[in-house]
Amino acid sequence: MKLADNWRNRFRDTRLSRKITITFLAAALLLCAIMAAALQITFRIYDNYLYEKSQAELDFFAQQVNAKLSQIEELTVSIATGSEVQNQLSRMQEMEYLSPEYNYARQQLMTILQNKIFSQDIIKNVIYTDQNQITFMAGTYTGELDSQVRERLLQQFHEKSGGYVLLSPAGDYPYLISGRDILEVKNATLSYLGSLIFTSDIGAWIGKKANELGAEHATLLVYSDRGMIYQEEEGDGLELPELTEERGWKVISLQGERTFLCYEKSRETGWMYVNYFPYSEIYGQVLILRYVIFTVIAFVFMGAVLFLQRISAAITRPLEQLIQTMKVVEQGDFKGAKKLLPSHPAKDETGSLTREFDTMLTQIDILIHENYEKQFLLKDTRYKMLQSQINPHFLYNTLNSLNWMVKAGDSGDASRMIVELGSLLRGVLSKKMYVNAEEELAMLESYMAIQQFRYKSRARFMVEKSGVLADYYVPKMIPQPLVENAISYGVDRSLTMCDVVVEAREREDTLLFAVTDQGPGMMPQELERVRNGTCKPKGHGIGLANIRERLAMVSPECTLTVESVPGEGTKVMIEIPRLEEEPKPGQGQSEKEPEHG
């Protein structure tokens, strides 16, 4: 907060030409920032569009691969459940195993399988395993399948009871292996008739489709948890970041080059599809355009700085000349000031101000000295009139009480009452208009002591104070009328003992006076009249309007608050801002202290 105030004060005190320059530059800087932000948002939207387009192309490619895998699965279903294969296997079940008739039927089965996979160039071969674990192959030879892999695959076939099983390619056998058991569906017995294992070159098929991706220099990778399925560029030095999400894109450093990478994981197969290419291939021109635009904005801003400096200097030069003239006027040299003014001022606002100032030079002495002093004298006189409103009824009652005390022979109380009255009158008759809070409380305690002698057991007066009250200056006789009102409206109207408590507390930069009585309180309508100032004071007392007016002349920050509850009492609070020094003469106080003999 203090730093902000320092900068605000520094800006306020700087030269007008610099204020104009700073203001226009701030506006220009804000405009440039908005433009830069808008361009940045535009480029970011464009980048996201390109990213999403790359992601969509990769997603479409993954869907094509999944569609191809679905075709292989559908083919296995049609072969395993087709009537031609079912009938041939049923006939083979009725033949003697490995007899000439069985071997001929087996050759016919291989021919059928060969014809079935002929339409799918991705399928290289199909291996039929009979009930005796004897295998027969139809199609192109792709190498021996590891026996352990084959056994595990057949076991998965049996566990799925005719369901489809797919095994991703691995480094030692780069072909997709899939298949299922053949169960007899002709008679609905679901007896085991053998197993079919299909070998598919999915990597070659992906390679043919890879050219359909948008970027010319894009590199496609497809891999699973078993290893690489397809790699467009040969080599083992590629280190990709760990991809934990199912899909997305990243800009990474790959082999020392900034690279854009998008990826997607297939939910059907669990395969990860990765497509990457040099970032500059697509986004390089966008980056160059971005740098060019920002550079142009920077040069325009610097040009605006130089232009605004010249313009602001030309605008404020007549005002600076007028300021120099005013400084001469401050020294009382009106003739010298007139010589500094231009003989033919311009016809703009500054020229009009110069001509008006020339006219006012002959009257400025009267305005500053005579009228100013008259206003302070009027304010000082009015404040003294407000402060001099002392209740004569209080003096009459006090003297009457002293008379009865003397007649009753109570000379001790009468003597103490006279001492307290003397102390009170000494403070009241002092010409000082401001006293510190300790002195004010001393006068108030004298006043309350006199009232205690008068009311005896009908009332109890107490003073509570906290803080360093001597450091605060307050208008004289401010809380005393509040105590007088508490007696008039609280003690005099109570049928039992009434407590009147005066609080004086130091708060943060303010001093609080509060007067509380346990009288009958006020009804809401009466309280509202007291708050808005329409309630007139009782008898010869000093009303709250007098206190409010005196506080307003001290400071607009002074407050007076009234709270009251019927049957519980009334509380009046005055809050005065911190006055660490006694005001100077002419600001509400006479110049000399009264002398007391």
C-alpha positions, 0 to 999 in steps of 0.5 A, spaced: 500 500 500 505 504 501 509 503 495 502 504 491 502 511 494 509 513 493 508 511 486 502 515 486 505 521 489 511 521 484 506 521 478 502 527 481 508 531 482 512 529 475 512 534 470 505 535 466 509 533 459 511 527 462 504 525 465 502 526 458 507 522 455 506 516 460 499 517 459 499 516 452 504 511 452 500 507 457 494 507 453 499 505 447 502 499 451 495 497 453 493 497 446 499 493 444 498 488 449 491 487 447 494 486 440 499 482 442 494 478 446 489 477 440 495 475 436 497 470 441 490 467 442 489 467 434 496 463 433 494 459 439 487 457 436 491 456 429 496 451 432 490 448 436 487 447 429 493 444 426 494 440 432 487 437 432 488 436 425 494 432 426 490 428 431 484 427 427 488 424 421 492 419 426 485 417 429 482 416 422 488 412 421 488 408 427 480 406 425 482 404 419 487 399 422 482 397 427 477 396 421 482 391 418 483 387 424 476 387 424 475 384 417 481 379 419 476 377 425 470 376 421 474 372 416 476 367 422 468 367 424 466 365 417 471 360 416 470 357 423 463 357 422 462 356 415 458 350 412 464 348 407 469 347 413 464 344 418 462 339 413 469 337 411 471 336 418 465 332 420 467 327 414 474 327 416 471 325 423 468 319 420 474 317 417 480 313 419 486 317 422 491 318 417 488 313 412 489 315 404 481 317 405 483 322 411 489 325 407 485 326 401 480 330 405 485 334 409 488 336 402 481 338 400 481 342 407 487 346 405 485 348 399 478 350 402 482 354 407 487 357 401 481 359 397 478 363 403 484 367 405 486 368 398 481 375 398 485 378 404 492 379 402 494 381 409 493 374 411 500 370 409 497 363 411 493 359 416 495 353 420 490 348 422 491 344 428 487 337 429 485 334 435 492 330 435 496 336 435 498 335 428 499 342 424 497 343 417 499 350 413 495 353 407 499 359 404 505 362 404 511 360 409 513 366 414 517 362 418 517 357 424 512 359 430 515 358 437 513 352 440 511 355 447 508 361 443 503 356 439 502 352 445 500 358 449 496 361 443 492 354 443 491 354 450 487 361 450 483 358 444 481 353 449 479 358 454 475 362 450 471 356 447 471 358 440 472 366 441 477 370 438 484 371 440 489 376 437 497 376 439 501 382 437 507 382 433 514 381 437 521 383 435 523 375 434 516 374 430 514 380 426 507 378 424 500 378 427 498 372 430 490 370 431 485 365 431 480 361 434 478 354 436 473 350 431 467 348 434 462 343 431 455 348 430 452 343 425 449 339 430 449 344 436 454 339 439 460 344 440 465 339 440 472 340 438 474 340 431 481 343 431 484 350 431 486 355 426 492 360 427 492 366 422 499 369 420 498 376 418 503 381 415 500 387 419 506 391 418 506 391 411 499 393 410 500 399 415 506 401 411 502 402 405 497 406 409 502 411 412 503 415 406 496 417 407 498 421 413 498 429 412 505 431 413 510 429 408 516 428 413 512 425 418 514 418 421 509 413 424 510 408 429 506 403 432 507 399 438 504 394 443 507 392 450 510 386 446 514 390 442 514 394 435 509 393 430 511 398 425 517 403 424 517 407 418 525 408 419 529 403 421 534 404 427 534 403 435 536 410 437 530 413 438 528 415 445 520 417 445 518 420 452 513 416 456 506 416 454 501 415 459 495 418 456 490 415 451 491 420 446 494 427 445 500 431 442 506 434 445 512 438 442 519 435 444 526 435 443 528 429 439 535 427 437 536 435 438 531 437 434 524 440 436 519 435 434 511 435 434 509 428 436 501 426 436 499 419 439 493 415 440 492 408 444 487 404 441 482 401 446 480 395 442 488 392 441 492 397 446 496 399 440 500 406 441 500 410 434 505 415 434 506 420 428 512 425 429 515 430 424 520 436 425 516 442 428 518 447 423 515 443 417 508 446 418 509 451 424 516 454 422 512 459 417 507 461 423 513 462 428 516 467 423 510 471 422 509 471 429 516 474 430 515 479 424 508 482 427 511 482 434 517 486 432 513 491 428 509 492 434 515 494 438 518 498 433 511 502 432 511 503 440 518 506 440 516 510 434 510 512 438 514 514 444 519 519 440 513 522 437 509 523 444 515 526 447 515 531 442 508 533 442 507 533 449 513 538 450 510 542 445 503 542 448 506 543 455 511 549 454 506 555 454 504 552 461 511 551 464 512 558 462 505 560 466 508 556 472 514 560 472 510 566 472 506 564 478 513 562 482 515 570 481 508 572 483 509 568 489 515 572 491 510 578 490 513 581 484 507 582 480 510 587 475 516 582 474 510 576 473 507 581 467 513 581 464 514 574 463 507 573 460 507 573 452 504 579 449 500 575 444 498 569 447 495 563 443 487 563 442 487 556 445 485 554 452 492 555 454 492 562 451 485 564 455 488 561 461 494 566 460 490 572 459 485 571 465 491 570 469 494 577 467 487 580 469 487 577 476 494 579 478 492 586 480 486 582 485 490 576 487 493 580 494 486 581 496 484 574 495 489 571 498 490 576 504 484 580 506 479 575 505 483 569 507 484 572 514 476 574 514 474 567 513 479 564 519 477 570 524 469 568 522 470 561 524 474 562 530 469 567 533 463 562 531 467 556 534 468 560 541 460 562 541 458 555 540 463 553 546 461 558 551 454 555 551 454 553 559 448 551 562 446 556 568 441 552 571 447 547 573 451 553 577 444 555 580 443 548 582 450 547 585 450 553 589 443 552 592 446 545 594 452 548 597 447 553 601 443 547 604 450 543 605 452 549 609 446 550 613 446 543 615 453 543 617 456 539 612 462 543 611 467 538 609 462 536 603 461 543 602 468 544 602 470 539 597 464 541 592 467 548 592 474 545 590 471 541 585 467 547 582 473 551 582 477 546 578 471 546 573 470 553 572 478 554 571 478 549 566 471 552 563 473 559 563 480 558 560 481 561 553 484 555 550 479 551 545 483 545 545 486 541 551 489 534 551 484 528 553 487 527 560 485 535 562 478 534 559 477 528 563 480 532 569 474 537 568 469 532 567 471 528 573 470 535 577 463 536 574 461 528 576 464 529 583 459 535 584 453 531 581 455 525 586 454 530 592 448 532 589 445 526 587 448 521 593 445 514 593 440 516 587 446 515 582 453 513 581 458 516 576 464 512 574 470 513 569 474 508 565 480 510 561 485 506 557 491 508 552 496 514 552 490 520 553 495 525 554 497 524 546 491 527 544 488 534 543 480 534 543 475 540 543 474 543 550 467 541 554 465 535 548 463 530 553 460 534 559 454 535 555 453 528 554 454 527 562 449 532 563 444 529 558 445 522 561 443 525 568 437 529 565 434 523 561 437 517 565 438 519 572 432 524 573 427 519 570 430 513 574 426 510 580 432 506 582 440 507 582 442 509 575 450 508 573 453 513 569 459 510 566 464 515 562 469 511 557 475 514 554 479 509 550 485 510 545 484 506 538 488 506 532 489 513 530 482 515 534 480 517 541 473 514 543 469 518 548 462 514 550 457 516 556 452 510 558 447 511 563 442 505 565 436 510 565 429 508 562 432 509 555 428 511 548 423 509 544 425 508 537 421 514 534 424 518 540 431 515 538 430 517 531 429 524 532 435 524 536 439 521 531 436 526 525 437 532 530 430 534 530 429 533 538 430 539 542 434 539 548 431 539 555 431 546 559 437 550 558 441 544 556 446 544 550 443 539 545 447 534 541 446 539 535 451 543 538 456 538 539 455 535 532 457 542 529 463 543 534 465 536 531 464 538 524 468 544 525 474 540 528 474 535 522 469 531 517 472 525 520 469 526 527 463 522 528 457 522 534 453 515 535 447 514 539 444 507 541 438 506 546 434 500 548 427 502 552 428 499 559 436 498 559 439 505 557 442 510 552 449 510 550 452 516 546 459 515 543 464 520 540 470 518 535 475 524 534 481 523 529 488 523 532 490 530 533 497 530 536 499 537 537 495 543 539 492 547 533 495 554 532 492 560 533 487 562 527 485 554 527 480 554 532 484 557 538 486 563 541 493 565 541 495 566 549 493 562 555 489 566 560 492 568 567 489 565 573 490 569 580 
